[in-house]
Amino acid sequence: MGVAQENNWEIIALETMPDHVHLFIKTDPTIAPNGVIAKIKGRTSRLLRLEFPELKSRLPSLWTGMRMLL
């Protein structure tokens, strides 16, 4: 089960680029956007490191600091 389904979020649109991802997600308005992103990044980091063990030693962190445009 995916993190969106587990948290009752609806992924409206998804676009992947070579160096970033665009997500349009429908959530409860009381959920903070940074919490949604933290859960998604945490899950994808864990899954990528399981599938590609070499990432554990080459990269200290898969994700850079999140920047938000307001």
MOFENJO-V635328 format. One record per residue. SS is DSSP state (alpha for helix, beta for strand, coil for the rest). PHI is phi in radians with two decimals (999 if undefined). Layout:
[[SS & PHI] [SS & PHI]]
This chain:
[[coil & 999] [coil & -1.43] [alpha & -1.08] [alpha & -1.15] [alpha & -1.14] [alpha & -1.05] [coil & -1.76] [coil & 1.07] [coil & -1.79] [beta & -1.98] [beta & -1.47] [beta & -1.42] [beta & -2.57] [beta & -2.48] [beta & -2.37] [beta & -1.84] [coil & -2.10] [coil & -1.01] [coil & -2.15] [coil & -2.86] [beta & -2.28] [beta & -1.91] [beta & -2.22] [beta & -2.08] [beta & -2.10] [beta & -1.74] [coil & -2.34] [coil & -1.10] [coil & -1.14] [coil & -1.50] [coil & -1.51] [coil & -1.26] [alpha & -0.98] [alpha & -1.17] [alpha & -1.21] [alpha & -1.09] [alpha & -1.11] [alpha & -1.05] [alpha & -1.15] [alpha & -1.14] [alpha & -1.10] [alpha & -1.08] [alpha & -1.16] [alpha & -1.17] [alpha & -1.09] [alpha & -1.08] [alpha & -1.15] [alpha & -1.13] [alpha & -1.21] [alpha & -1.21] [alpha & -1.33] [coil & -2.19] [coil & -1.00] [alpha & -1.14] [alpha & -1.15] [alpha & -1.08] [alpha & -1.63] [alpha & -1.55] [coil & -2.19] [coil & -1.21] [coil & -2.61] [coil & -1.40] [coil & -2.02] [coil & -1.44] [coil & -1.01] [coil & -1.33] [coil & -1.92] [coil & -2.09] [coil & -1.68] [coil & -1.89]]
